[in-house]
Amino acid sequence: MPTPPPAPTVPGFLFSVLLHLLPHHLLGRLVHQLTRAEWPPLKDWLIRRAVEAFRVDMTTAAEPDPHAYPSFNAFFTRALRPDARPICPDEDAICCPADGEVSEAGTVTDGRLVQAKGWDYSLLELLGGDQRLAAELAGGAYATIYLSPRDYHRVHMPLAGRLRATLHVPGRLYSVNRLTTASLPRLFARNERVISVFDTACGPMAVILVGATFVGSMDTVWAGTVTPAHRRATVWRAVPEAPVELARGAELGRFNMGSTVILLFGRDAAAWSDALRPGHPVRMGERIGTLLR
């Protein structure tokens, strides 16, 4: 049975109303253009303000000079130094796919995942109605990781896998911060998302990039930008024409602005580390769980 929702509060209700009224995709297109502007006075001002406001640590970046980036988006999706995020070498380890903070982690129960205290949502809805994939992942482990504006915004492989398919599910672009996840039901099943399904040594694995306010564009390393405006109207599924095999720790994709990653495994395939609890900070490459197969 779904978890009973929390009692609504006046501030939470007003906040939800505001979120519904925002022209999400229009804002996303405007920000998309702004963050790709290469006029030095504008892009340098944007980058400088972001570094100051979010206390971005540039010492770990492959290019530590903020002024060296040709645009704000290039800065936001910056690469790290090769030694900045060592990948856990243990064969049975599940590595964290991204820098961020754990929103929730647990097991899919009765076809539902926990969004936040008092809120849950449907696995089938999250997967865009793909019943076969939902059946494969039912009862499995899931983890939700929120990437704040200060974080590294590339997403990496938790373990080695071969790409089976990429799914795009259209939706809204609600904010995915802590306040919104606690206020807006079914948030991750309502937002636009890109689902990458891999076959791994422990069975199927799904890595879901969830869009958010100003995040109307998500990339994968095999297809580039997979959410252009003309492909947002309906669910679509793409099977790779040539094999795509990625090693543990290899880059999978990236967000153009911040958002959330949801990681899913099949039943009895994975167990999370005890430290993987809501609010726990994580870094890409560190061990967050153990393979059980």
C-alpha positions as CSV (number, residue, x, y, z in Angstrom):
1,M,0.0,0.0,0.0
2,P,1.3,3.6,-0.7
3,T,2.7,5.4,2.3
4,P,0.1,7.9,3.7
5,P,1.1,11.4,2.7
6,P,2.1,14.0,5.3
7,A,-0.5,16.6,6.4
8,P,-0.2,19.6,4.1
9,T,1.1,22.9,5.4
10,V,0.2,26.3,4.2
11,P,3.8,27.2,3.1
12,G,4.1,23.8,1.4
13,F,0.8,24.2,-0.4
14,L,1.7,27.7,-1.6
15,F,5.1,26.5,-2.7
16,S,3.5,23.6,-4.7
17,V,1.1,26.0,-6.4
18,L,4.0,28.3,-7.5
19,L,5.9,25.2,-8.9
20,H,2.9,24.3,-11.0
21,L,2.5,27.8,-12.4
22,L,6.1,28.2,-13.6
23,P,6.7,27.8,-17.4
24,H,9.3,25.1,-16.8
25,H,10.4,24.4,-20.4
26,L,10.4,28.0,-21.5
27,L,12.7,28.8,-18.5
28,G,14.9,25.8,-19.5
29,R,15.3,27.1,-23.0
30,L,16.2,30.6,-21.9
31,V,18.8,29.3,-19.4
32,H,20.1,26.9,-22.1
33,Q,20.9,29.9,-24.3
34,L,22.3,32.0,-21.4
35,T,24.6,29.3,-20.1
36,R,26.1,28.8,-23.6
37,A,26.9,32.4,-24.2
38,E,30.6,32.9,-24.9
39,W,30.8,36.7,-24.5
40,P,33.6,37.0,-21.9
41,P,32.1,39.7,-19.7
42,L,28.8,37.8,-19.3
43,K,30.2,34.3,-19.0
44,D,33.0,35.3,-16.6
45,W,30.5,37.2,-14.4
46,L,28.1,34.2,-14.3
47,I,31.0,31.8,-13.4
48,R,32.4,34.1,-10.8
49,R,29.1,34.5,-9.1
50,A,28.5,30.8,-9.1
51,V,31.9,30.0,-7.6
52,E,31.3,32.6,-4.8
53,A,27.6,31.8,-4.1
54,F,28.0,28.0,-4.0
55,R,31.6,27.8,-2.7
56,V,32.7,25.7,-5.6
57,D,36.0,23.9,-5.0
58,M,38.0,24.6,-8.2
59,T,41.2,22.9,-6.9
60,T,39.8,19.5,-8.0
61,A,39.0,20.7,-11.5
62,A,41.2,19.7,-14.5
63,E,41.1,23.4,-15.4
64,P,41.2,25.4,-12.1
65,D,41.0,28.8,-13.7
66,P,37.3,29.8,-13.9
67,H,38.1,32.3,-16.7
68,A,39.5,29.6,-18.9
69,Y,36.0,28.1,-19.7
70,P,34.4,29.3,-22.9
71,S,30.9,29.3,-21.4
72,F,29.1,28.9,-18.1
73,N,27.9,25.4,-19.2
74,A,31.5,24.4,-19.9
75,F,32.4,25.4,-16.4
76,F,29.3,23.7,-14.9
77,T,30.1,20.4,-16.6
78,R,33.8,20.7,-16.0
79,A,36.1,17.6,-15.8
80,L,38.0,16.8,-12.7
81,R,41.7,16.0,-12.2
82,P,42.3,12.3,-12.9
83,D,43.3,11.8,-9.3
84,A,40.4,13.7,-7.8
85,R,37.9,10.8,-7.5
86,P,39.7,7.4,-7.2
87,I,37.4,4.5,-8.2
88,C,37.0,1.8,-5.6
89,P,38.9,-1.3,-7.0
90,D,37.1,-4.0,-5.1
91,E,35.4,-6.4,-7.6
92,D,32.2,-6.7,-5.5
93,A,31.9,-2.9,-5.0
94,I,29.1,-0.7,-6.3
95,C,30.7,2.7,-6.9
96,C,28.9,6.0,-6.4
97,P,27.8,7.4,-9.8
98,A,28.0,11.1,-8.8
99,D,29.0,13.6,-6.3
100,G,26.1,14.8,-4.2
101,E,23.9,13.9,-1.2
102,V,21.7,10.8,-0.6
103,S,18.0,11.6,-0.8
104,E,16.8,8.1,-0.1
105,A,18.1,4.5,-0.4
106,G,16.4,1.2,0.1
107,T,14.5,-1.6,-1.6
108,V,11.6,-1.3,-4.0
109,T,8.6,-2.5,-2.0
110,D,5.2,-3.4,-3.5
111,G,6.4,-1.7,-6.7
112,R,7.1,1.6,-4.9
113,L,10.1,3.7,-4.0
114,V,10.4,6.3,-1.2
115,Q,10.8,9.9,-2.3
116,A,11.0,11.5,1.1
117,K,9.4,10.9,4.5
118,G,5.7,10.4,3.9
119,W,5.9,10.3,0.1
120,D,6.5,7.4,-2.3
121,Y,5.9,6.8,-6.0
122,S,5.5,4.0,-8.5
123,L,8.4,2.1,-10.1
124,L,6.4,1.5,-13.2
125,E,5.5,5.2,-13.6
126,L,9.2,6.1,-13.0
127,L,10.2,3.8,-15.9
128,G,7.7,5.4,-18.2
129,G,5.3,2.4,-18.2
130,D,7.9,-0.1,-19.3
131,Q,6.4,-3.2,-17.7
132,R,9.2,-5.6,-18.6
133,L,11.8,-3.4,-17.1
134,A,9.7,-2.8,-14.0
135,A,9.3,-6.5,-13.5
136,E,13.1,-7.0,-13.8
137,L,13.8,-4.3,-11.1
138,A,10.9,-5.1,-8.8
139,G,12.1,-5.8,-5.3
140,G,15.6,-4.5,-6.0
141,A,17.8,-1.9,-4.4
142,Y,17.5,1.7,-5.3
143,A,19.4,4.9,-4.3
144,T,18.6,8.5,-5.1
145,I,21.4,11.1,-5.2
146,Y,20.8,14.8,-5.4
147,L,23.4,17.0,-7.1
148,S,23.6,20.5,-5.8
149,P,24.8,23.5,-7.9
150,R,28.3,23.2,-6.3
151,D,28.8,19.6,-7.2
152,Y,30.6,17.9,-10.0
153,H,28.0,17.3,-12.7
154,R,29.2,14.3,-14.6
155,V,27.7,10.8,-14.0
156,H,29.8,7.7,-14.0
157,M,29.2,3.9,-14.1
158,P,28.7,2.2,-10.7
159,L,30.1,-1.0,-12.3
160,A,30.9,-2.3,-15.7
161,G,28.0,-2.8,-18.1
162,R,26.7,-3.2,-21.6
163,L,24.1,-0.7,-22.7
164,R,20.7,-2.4,-23.5
165,A,18.6,0.7,-24.2
166,T,18.1,4.4,-23.6
167,L,14.6,5.6,-22.7
168,H,13.4,9.2,-22.6
169,V,10.3,10.0,-20.6
170,P,8.9,13.6,-21.1
171,G,7.6,15.5,-18.1
172,R,7.8,18.7,-16.1
173,L,11.0,20.3,-14.8
174,Y,10.2,20.8,-11.1
175,S,13.0,21.7,-8.7
176,V,14.5,18.5,-7.0
177,N,15.9,20.1,-3.9
178,R,15.1,19.0,-0.4
179,L,12.1,21.3,0.0
180,T,10.5,20.1,-3.2
181,T,11.0,16.4,-2.6
182,A,9.2,16.9,0.8
183,S,6.4,18.9,-0.7
184,L,5.5,17.6,-4.2
185,P,4.2,14.0,-4.5
186,R,5.6,11.7,-7.3
187,L,8.2,14.3,-8.1
188,F,10.7,11.9,-9.8
189,A,7.9,10.2,-11.8
190,R,6.6,13.6,-13.0
191,N,9.9,15.2,-14.1
192,E,11.5,14.7,-17.5
193,R,14.1,11.9,-17.3
194,V,16.6,9.8,-19.3
195,I,16.9,6.2,-18.4
196,S,19.9,4.2,-19.3
197,V,19.5,0.4,-18.9
198,F,22.6,-1.8,-18.7
199,D,23.2,-5.5,-18.5
200,T,25.9,-6.2,-15.9
201,A,27.5,-9.2,-14.1
202,C,24.7,-8.9,-11.5
203,G,21.8,-8.5,-13.9
204,P,20.0,-5.4,-15.1
205,M,21.0,-1.9,-13.8
206,A,19.2,1.3,-14.6
207,V,20.8,4.7,-14.2
208,I,18.2,7.5,-14.4
209,L,19.0,11.1,-15.0
210,V,16.1,13.3,-13.7
211,G,15.6,16.7,-15.1
212,A,14.9,19.7,-12.9
213,T,14.2,23.5,-13.1
214,F,16.6,24.9,-15.7
215,V,17.7,21.3,-16.5
216,G,16.1,20.8,-19.9
217,S,19.1,19.1,-21.4
218,M,20.9,15.9,-20.4
219,D,23.7,14.2,-22.3
220,T,25.1,10.6,-22.6
221,V,28.5,9.8,-23.9
222,W,27.0,7.5,-26.7
223,A,24.3,9.8,-28.0
224,G,25.2,13.4,-27.0
225,T,22.2,15.5,-26.0
226,V,19.2,13.2,-25.7
227,T,16.5,15.6,-24.7
228,P,16.3,18.2,-27.5
229,A,13.0,20.1,-27.7
230,H,11.5,18.3,-30.7
231,R,11.8,14.9,-28.9
232,R,10.1,15.8,-25.7
233,A,6.5,15.1,-26.6
234,T,6.4,11.3,-26.2
235,V,8.2,8.4,-24.6
236,W,10.9,7.0,-26.9
237,R,13.3,4.1,-26.6
238,A,16.6,3.8,-28.5
239,V,18.5,0.5,-28.8
240,P,22.2,1.0,-29.6
241,E,23.1,0.1,-33.2
242,A,26.7,-0.8,-32.1
243,P,27.7,-2.3,-28.8
244,V,28.3,0.3,-26.0
245,E,30.3,-1.2,-23.2
246,L,31.5,1.0,-20.3
247,A,33.9,0.1,-17.5
248,R,33.3,0.8,-13.8
249,G,34.0,4.5,-13.2
250,A,33.7,5.5,-16.9
251,E,31.7,8.6,-17.7
252,L,28.1,7.8,-18.6
253,G,26.6,11.3,-19.1
254,R,26.2,14.7,-17.6
255,F,23.6,17.3,-16.5
256,N,23.6,20.8,-18.0
257,M,22.7,22.3,-14.6
258,G,22.1,20.3,-11.4
259,S,19.6,17.5,-10.7
260,T,19.2,14.0,-9.4
261,V,20.4,10.4,-10.3
262,I,18.4,7.3,-9.4
263,L,20.2,4.0,-9.4
264,L,18.3,0.7,-9.6
265,F,19.2,-3.0,-9.5
266,G,17.2,-6.2,-9.7
267,R,16.1,-8.3,-6.7
268,D,18.8,-9.8,-4.6
269,A,21.5,-8.2,-6.7
270,A,22.9,-5.4,-4.5
271,A,23.0,-4.3,-0.8
272,W,23.7,-0.7,0.2
273,S,26.3,0.3,2.7
274,D,25.0,1.2,6.2
275,A,26.1,4.8,5.8
276,L,23.9,5.3,2.7
277,R,21.1,7.2,4.5
278,P,19.2,10.5,3.7
279,G,21.5,13.5,4.0
280,H,24.7,11.5,3.7
281,P,27.3,13.2,1.4
282,V,28.8,11.0,-1.3
283,R,31.5,11.3,-3.9
284,M,31.8,9.7,-7.3
285,G,33.9,6.5,-7.2
286,E,33.6,5.7,-3.6
287,R,32.0,2.4,-2.4
288,I,28.3,2.7,-1.7
289,G,27.2,-0.9,-1.8
290,T,28.1,-4.6,-2.4
291,L,27.1,-6.9,-5.3
292,L,25.4,-10.0,-4.1
293,R,25.7,-12.1,-7.2
